[in-house]
Amino acid sequence: MTGQLSFPRQHARTQRFSLGAPRSFGVSPDGSRVTFLRSRGGTDRANALWVLDLDTGREYPAADPAALLGGADEELSAEERARRERSREGSAGIVGYAVDRAAELAAFALSGRLWVAGLRGGTARELPVPGPVADPRPSPDGRHVAYVAGRALRVVAADGSGDRALAEPSSATTMWGLAEFIAAEEMHRLRGFWWSPDSDALLAACVDDAPVQRWWIADPAHPGSAPAEVAYPAAGTPNAVVSLSLLRLDGSRTDVVWDRERHPYLARVHWSADGPPVLQVQSRDQRAQAYLMVDTATGATRLLHADEDPKWLELFDGVPAWTPDGRLVRIADEGGARVLVVGDRALTGPQLHVLSVLDVAEDVLIAASAGAGAVDAETGEAHVYRVNELGVERVSEGPGRHSAVRSGAVTVLASACLDRPGAEVRVLREGKQVATVPSYAETPVLTARPRLTRAGDLGIPCAVLLPSGYREGDGPLPVLMDPYGGPHGQRVAAAHNAYLTSQWFADQGFAVVVADGRGTPHTSPGWEKAVHEDFAGVTLDDQVSALQALAVDHPLDLGRVGIRGWSYGGYLAALAVLRRPDVFHAAVAGAPVTDWRLYDTHYTERYLGLPQENAAVYARNALVTDDGLSSPAEQTRPLMIVHGLADDNVVAAHTLRLSSALLAAGRPHEVLPLSGVTHMTPQEEVAENLLLLQVDFLKRSLGMG
């Protein structure tokens, strides 16, 4: 390519402008230091571990992968690649770290080896232990490091001596200290062990995936390679068996006991100096859950609180937790609102839609968006609030999306807005700015210009993007709907970088519409839970409603409407041209779920129930059944289906079965297989050309010349 760097190339080589941006912040309890990860440039994939000294203003690397590995290429185990896929981690170098209570010692895995770094001196050294190493974590007192290797949970002294196994697998199907597939993929529980506050024991999960069915993911481009075996718990099939044990450093073990028949899902574990361990466990249908307190002497558990919901119960980051005076902190759906509950009292109301708990001290720091009861709903915004019995105080300022990390008087506040690319990171001490953390991320070669609005009687959050040179009176434009549209996938956000790809499509001659219909995380539990047993109806209806409402006062040519999406968005795109060809005239469906019986238990059963009990619900929401191909064959619309053949989340069988069903029904379509590509598309050439191929297909299909 010649001339100015194109957006598709820049977007791909910067990994969506994430490289060079600081992340994974921590604050030392004494308020003197901030730790974070950041690569050295906007196209550098290798993160280093950095320290910002707030007293001197000096910023220095505590661990640099280039120096530690001496320029050698990083080597990743299969387990580490799987961990990164579950967390959607596309960068390299140091991708995660953990610190002791004083934030003096950090531990991290690099190239499958265990490293520790002194955070005051900025010195890192390798500990000679068996590998490949996963998820190392120092004890709170900094004297030991626990880690996983060979499916065993091991511990070593911080000076490298005394390495030993605390728990080893009893069979080829068991592992200690790691999260099972659905915990990492769907519950967002990415870890499997937790240190005691006294540093003398660990709570550790033991996973046995023997009951889980085996799938085989082959690489057709390399027929000489054996397929990879994957334990995949598809809807309605057995899950892994997960148990929990207390492992003491003296070698003794106490098994934790709860009713695992009733509550088989171990969703959250919390252990802090403010109280005994707390577990959050769920029933398989996720309509019941319990918060259990663990007796560390006996392993017995006692019920603290139980919840039930006729549809499902959500999981949240940062909870459960204890307050310093021993009250349970949780997030709950009460009275039609999502609220913060401390002890037995809700401290927020319908004006806020609580997203997560960020820190618990004398007050509670939360992230929240405007709730259904807010007088002036801030479309796409999220703010940081301090909450206590006296009320709620907003910490973040200005429109945008804000998040924070706090320890004591120091808060690291990251703020993104519509007016500038990336995020600004400020360090506050007692509310006053004392430092900033610079970003080395590249500046995009284009500027996104979304107009945020709400559409139709439902007030569907939307963003509309027109070509950069468009002037009022230029006439209507072909439309490209660009949704995710499903649970946990907010696309309408008051942040500039959220719309860069949409703006690039707009600059190719489209009016791009991003609509977050019911089911997406906005404003209230009722909004999210409207998709219960009805993906195909509600989410598609809301895309149509948003499109038609916006056409009243935006230059939208309703005779030329395309739609594109990935994952749930891919499902929604294919659904649109198959169910509503009267509205949608072309679609690009990336990695679509086409038969929900092929998707995993925790996600699918939450919304659709068990396929054995709800066969009609699964048929109604699938693309590969008679229900899915319900429109007349003569109304066939152009459809391009894109799928990574190495995808172990939405496996390629989804696309292959849809293609077979379309062929049998006499419906023309295109399939673009991506060899060696997973559910992510981190490869630079693939990510770049995928955008170019999509816009070419859409222009051809919509008659744009």
N, C-alpha and C positions, 0 to 999 in steps of 0.2 A: 504494500500500500504506500502511496506517495502523498506529499502534502501534509496538511495538518492531521494530527492523530485523530482518528475517528472515534466517536463515542463507543461503538461496540468494542473496538480494540481496547480503549482505555477502561471501560467497564469491566472487561474480562481480566486484563492484566493487573488491575488494582483490587480484584475480588470484590466488586461492587463498592469500591472506595473505602473498604474496611482496613486495608493494609496501611500501616503508619499511624493509625488512630489509637490513642491510649485506651485501655480497658482493664477489667479485672482488678479494680481498685481495692486497697486495704488501708486502714489507718491504725497506727500503733496506739495502744491504750494511753500512753503518756502524751499523745497529741503532737509528737515531734516529727513523725515521718509518715509519708504516704508511699505505698508500694503500688506498682502497676506493671502491666505488660504493654510493650509497644515495639514494633519493628522500626528500623532506622530510615525507612523511606516508604513512599506510596506504592512501590512495586516490589518491596522486600517482604517475602513471606515469613522470614524467621523472626519471631518475637524474642526480645530480651527482657529480663526482669530488671526493672528500674526502681530507684529510691529517690524521693524528693525530700530533702532535709528542710523542714519548715523554719527552723531557727536561722539557718544560713542562706537559704534559697538555692543551695547546690543540688543539682540533679546528677545522679551517677548510676551506671549499670552495676547491679549486684551480681548478675550472671549474664554473659553474652555467649550464645551458642556457637558463634564463629570461633571465638577464642577457646571455648571448652572442647570443641570437636576438632580443632586444628584444621578447619577447612574441609573435613571429610563430610560426605553425604550422610544425612540422617537415615537411620534404619528403623522401620516401624514393624512391630509384630502384628499378626492378624488381630489379636485382641485389641491393640491400641488403634488400629485402623477402624475396627468396629465401634470403639468408644467415640472416636472422632466423628464417625458417620452419625451416631445417635445424637451427638450434641451439635451437629452441623458445623463442625470445626474444619475450615479449609486452609488455615495458615499452618506454619511450621515453627520449628524451634521450641521455645517454652510456651506451651498452650494452656498451662494451668499450674498453679502452685498453692501451697498451704503453708501457714506460719504457726509458730507457737503462740502462747497467750500474750507474751510481751512483744511479739513481732520483732524478735531478735534473730530468729533462725527461720529460713525458708527451705522447703524441700520440694523437689520437682523431678519429673522424669524427662530425660532427653536421650533420644536414640535408644530407648529401651534400658537405659542405665539410670542409677539413682544418684542424685546430686543434692548437696545442701549448700546454702549460702548464708554467710553472716551479713545481716542487713545493715549493720552500722559501718562495717569495714568494706563492704562490697567485695568480699572474697568468696569464691565458690570452689568446692572440691567434690570429687566423686567418692562415693562409699562403695567398697568392693563387695557386692552382694550378688546372689544369683539373679538372672534376668530371663526374659525381658520384664522390666518393672512397670507396674501400673499404679497410679493414684497414691504416691507416697504422702504421708501426713505426719508432721512432728507431734509429739505429745505436748500437752499444754505447758509442761515445765521445760520443754526443749531438750530433754535428756535422751529421748528415743525417737525413732522414726518407724512407723508402721507402713507396710506396703504390700502389694499383691504381686506374686510371681509364681508361675507354674500352677495357677488356680489355688494356691495356698496363701493364707494371710501370715506374713512374717513381720518380725520386729528386729531392729538393730540399734545399738547405741549410736548417738550422734557423732561419736568419734570413729565409727566404723567397726567397733568390736562387738562380740557377742551375738552375731546374727543367728536367728533361729526361727523355726516355724511355730506359730501359736495354734494354727489349725490347718490341717492338710486334707485334701479331697479323699473321700472314702471310695470313690469310683471315678470312672472316666467321664461321668455326666455331672459331677458335682464341682462346685467352686465356692471359695470363701472370699468375702470382702468386695465383691463386685455386684453391680446392679444387673438384674436379668433384663432381657430385651425389652419387655413392655414397661418395666419401671423406668428405664432410660429413655425409651422412645415416646411413651405416652404419659407417664406420671411425672416426668422431669425430675425423677430421683436418680442422680447420676453417680451416687456413691453407695458403698456397701459396708462401711465400718465407721465407728464413731468412738473417739477417745473419751474416757472418763475425765471429769474436771481434775481429779487427783492424780492423773497420769499413771494409774496403776492397773488399768483394765481397759478393754475395748468391747463395745457391743458390735457384733459382726453378723452379717447375714450369710446364710448358707443356702445356695441355690442348687437344686437338683432338677435338671431339665430332661430327665429320662422320660417323663410322660409326654413331652412335647413332640409333635409330629416332625419328621425330617423332610425338608425340601432340598432340592439340588439346583444350584444356580451355576449354569455353565457359561463359558465364553465361546460362542460359536465362531468367533474370528480366529480362535486358536483351538482347533479340534483335538490337538494332541494333549491338551491340559485337562486334568481331571476336574469335574465340577466341584464347587464348594458346597459342603454340607452345612445347612442352616437349620437350627431348631426354631421353627416359626409357628407361634400359637395362633392359628387362624380362628376367626369367630366360630364359636360353638365347639372348639376342640380343647383338649386339656392344656392347662398352663403349667409352667414350672412350679415346683413345690419350694416355697421360701420359708425358712425358719430363722430364728435369731438366738444367739448365745452370747453370754458374758464370758469373755476370755481374759483371765488375769495374767499379769506378767509372771506370777509365780508358777504358772502352768495349770492352775485349776480352771475348771469350766462349769458354768451354770446355764442350763437351757432356759430360755424365756418361754413362758406358757401363756397362750391365749387360745380362744376358740377359732382355730384356723379353718374349720369347716364353715363356720358362719362368716368369718372375715378373712378370706385367704390372701387378700392384697395387703402387703406391707407398703404403705404409701409414703409415710414420713417417719423419721426418727429425730428426736431432739434430746440432747443431753448437755446441760450447762450447770454452772455453779449455783444457779438459783433454784434448783430442785432436782428430783429424781428423773430418770429417763422417761420420756413420753413418746408413745407410739400413736400414729394415726393409721388405723386399719379399716379396710372397706370390704363390703360384701361383693360377690362377683357381679351382681347387677348394678352396683354402685348407687343403690338407693338407700343404703344404710351404712353408717360408719361409726367408729368408736374411737375416743381418745383414751388411752390406757396408760396408767402410771406403773412403772416396773419396780418391784422390790428387788434390789440388786443382791440381797442376801439369799433369796430363795428362787428368784426367777418368776415368781407369781406376779400377775397383773391385776390392777384394780381399775374399774371404770370411773373415769372423770366426767365424761360427757358423751352423749350419743345423739346422732342426727339421723333423720329420715327425710326423704323427698320422693314424691310420686314419680318424678322423671329421672333425675340423677343429682349427685352431689359433686361439686367441683373441688379440685385441689389447688392450693395456692402456695406461692413461695413465701418463706419467712415464718410460717406457722405450721404446727403449734410451737409455742414458746412460753417460757415463764417470765413474769415480771420479777424484779428484785425482791418484792414482798410475797412472792409465791402464788400469784394468780395466773390462771391459764389464759393465754392470748390466742385467739382464733379469728377466722373470717367466716361469716355465716350469711345465709340468705334468710332474711326475716322481714315480714311485712312488705314483700315485693321489692326490697332493696338489698344490696350486698353491703354488709356493715362490718365494722371492727368491733369485736366483743372482748372485753377484758373481765375475767371473773364471770359473773353472771349478768353483766351490764353491757348493753350496746352503747358505744361512745360516738358513733356516727349515725347519720340518718339518710333519708332518700336523696339529699342534696349531693351526696358523694357515692360513687360506685368504686368500692375499694378493690384495688388490683393486687397488692402485695404488702407485706410488712417488711420494712427495710432495717429497722433496729428497734430493740426494746431496752429501755432504761427507765428513768423516773417517768418519762413520757414514752409514747410509741410513735415512731417515724413510719409513715405509710406512703405508698404511691396510690393515687386515685384519679379517676376521671369524673366528669360531671355526671351525676345520677339523674334518674327520671324526674326527681323532685326539684332539680335545679331550675332557677328562674330563667337564666340565660345559659343554655347549654353551649359549651365551647367545643365545637366540632373537631374531633381528632386530637384534642389536647389531653395531657396527663400531667399532674402536678405532685409535688412533695408536700406533705402536711405533718405537723406535730399535733398529736392528739393526747389529751389527758381528761380527767374527770371535769375539768373546768371548761373545756371546749376544744375547738379546732383552730389551728393557726397555719396559714399557708407559708411555706418556706421558699418555694420557687417563685420567681418573678417573670412576668412577660409571657406572652402566648407561646405555645410550643409543647414539646414533650420533655419532661424532666425526670431524672432518676438520681438516686443518691446512695452513698455509703457513709456511715457515721460511726465514730467512736469517741465517747466523751464529748468534749466541746468542739471537736473538729468534724466537719462535714465536707465530703467531696461531692459536688453537685454538677452533673452533666446535663447540658441543656441543648436541645436541637429545636430549630424553628424553621419557618417557611422562607425567611429572608436571606438565609446564608447556608451554604453547604456544610455538612458535617455537624459536629457537636462541640460546644464550648465547655471546657472543664474548669471549674473554679473551686478553690479550696477556701472554706469559710471556717473561721474560729469565732465561736460565740456570735455567729451571724454576720461577721465582717470578713470581707475578702482579704486573704493574706498571701495567696499565690494562685497561679494558673498552671495547668499542665498542657503544654503545646501538643498539637497534632501534626504529624508529618504526612497525613493523607493528601493525595493529589486533589487539586481543584478541578471539578468536572469541566469539560470543554463546552458544555451547554448549561443553560439555566432553566430550571423547572419553574413553570408559572401556573400552578394549580389554582383553581377557584373552588374553595370549600363551600358546600351548601348542604341543605337537606331537601329531599325530594318526596313529593306525594303526601298522601294523608298520614302515612306511617312516619314521615320525617326521616327517611333513609339517609344516613350519612353518605355524601358523595364528593368526589373531586372531578372537575372538568378541566381538561387541558386542550388548548387549541394550538395550531402551529405558531411558531415564534413570530412569523411575519403576517399573521392573519389580522385583517382589519374589519371592523364592523361594516357590514354591507357586502362583504366578499361572497356571500351566499352560503348555503348549507354544505356541510362536509360529510364524507363517509364516516361512519361511527365505528370505533373499536372499543368494545367493553373489555376491561382489563381487571377482572376480579380475582380474589381468592374465594371469598364468599362463604366460607365454612367456619366451623368452630376453631377458636384460638387463633384466627388469622385476620387480624385487623390490618387493612390496607389504607383506610382513610385516616391519615395521621398528619398532625401539624408539624411536619418535618420535611425540609427541602429534599434530602436524598431519597426519601420514600418514592419520589415521582420522577426520578431521572430517566428510567427506562420508558415510562409512560410518556414523558415529554419527547423523547427521541422518536417514539412511534407517532406522536402528534406532528412532529416536524417532517414526517414523511407524507403528510397530507391528510391525517385523520383528526377528527374530534374524539379524544380519548375520554372515556368515562370509567371511573373507579367507584364502584358502589358496594357498600358494606350492608347487606341486608340482614334480616333476622338470622340468628345463629352465630354471627360474629360478636366479638366481645365489646359491646357498647351499652352503656346506660343502665341496664337492669338485668336481673336473672331471667325475667320473663322474655326479654328480647332474645337472649341466648337460647333459652329452652323451647322456643317456638318450633324448633326443627325436630322435636322428639318424634321419632318414627316417621319423619317426613322430610328427608333431605331434598328429594326430587321436586316436591311441590313447593315448599316455602322458599328455598333459596333461588329457584328459577323464577318463581312468581315475582320476587322482589327485584331481580335484575330487570325484568320486563317493566314493572311499575316505575322503577327509577328512570329507565330509558324514556318511557312515554311522558313522564312528568317533566323531565329536563328538556324535552323537545319543545315545550311550550315557549321557553325563553332562551334557548341556546340553538346555535346553527347546526342542527343534527338532521342529516338526510336519512330518514327512517326506511328508505328503499335500499340502502346499502349499509348493513350492520354486520360487522364481524365481532368475534369474541375470542379471547385467548386466555390461557391459564395453565398453571402447573399444579400437580398433585390434586387437592380438592378443586382448585381452579380448573385443572384439566378435566376432571369429572364434570364440572359445571359447564365448561365450554362444549364438550361433546353432548351433554344433556340438552343444551340450548338448541343445537341444530337438529337433533333427533326428535325432541318433543315440541319445539316451537319454530319450525321452519318458516312460519308465517311472519316471524319477527326477526330471526337471525339467519343471515345469508352465507356465512362461512365461519369456520372455527379452527383454531389450533389447540389441540388438547395434549398437554405435556404430562407424562407419567400419570395418566388418569386411573383412578379406582373405577373399574367397570363392573365388578361383581363383588359386593361387600362381604360375601362369604369367604373371599380370598384375603380380606384385610384382618388386622390383628384383633384379639379379644377385647382388650381394655378400651380401646377407642370405639370399635364398632358396636359392641354390646351396650356401651353407655347410651347410645342414641337409638339403636334399632332393636335391642334385646337379643335373645338367643335365636339363631336361625331355626333350631329345632322347634321352637315355640311360635315364631313369627315369620313363617315362610312367606306369607303374602306380603309382609312389610319389606322383606329382602327383595322379592320379585319386583315390587313397585318402585323400589329405589335403585335397581340395577340397570345397566345399559345393555346387557347381553341377553335379556329375556324378552318375551313378547311385549311385556310392559315397557321395556326400554326402547323397543323399536315400534312404537305405537303410531307414529305418523305415517301417512301414505307414502309408498315407495316413490311415487312420481314427484314428491316434494323434496327429494334428496338435495342436500346442500353440500358444498365442498367441505371436506374435513381432513385435516392433516393430524395424524397421531404421532407423537414423539415419545420415545421411551429408551432409557438407559438399560442395556441388557444385564448390567451387573447390579441393578437395583435390588436390595434385600429388604426394602420397606414396602414399596408398591412394586411387586415383582412384575417382570415383563409379561407373565401369563395374562395379566389384565388386558394389555393391548392386543396380544395374540388372540385371545378369545373374542374380543370385540371385533377385530378384523375378520375373524372367521364368521361371526354372526352377520356382519355387514355384507360379506361376500355371499353368504347363503341367502340373504334377503335381496340380492341384486343391487346393492347400494355402493357406488364407486367411492373410493377414499384413498388417501395416501398414508403410508407408514414410513417413518424415519427412525430406524434403529440406531442407537448410539453405542458402539462397541466399547466395552470397558468403562462405561459411565454408570455411576450409582444414582441415587435419588438427588444428590447434588450434582452440579456440573462445574467443578472447579477448573477443569482443563481449559487453558486460555483459548486455544483454537476452537474448541467445541463451543464454549460460551459465546465467543464472538460470532461465529458463523451461524449459530442457532438463531440469533436475532436477525441476521441478514436473510436467512431462509424464510423465517416467519413473515417478515414484511413483504418479501417477494410473493409468497403464497397468497397473502391477504390482498395485495394489490391485484394480482391476477384474478382472484376469485370474485372480487368486488368490481371488476371492470374499471380499474383506475389507470390502466395504460402503463 
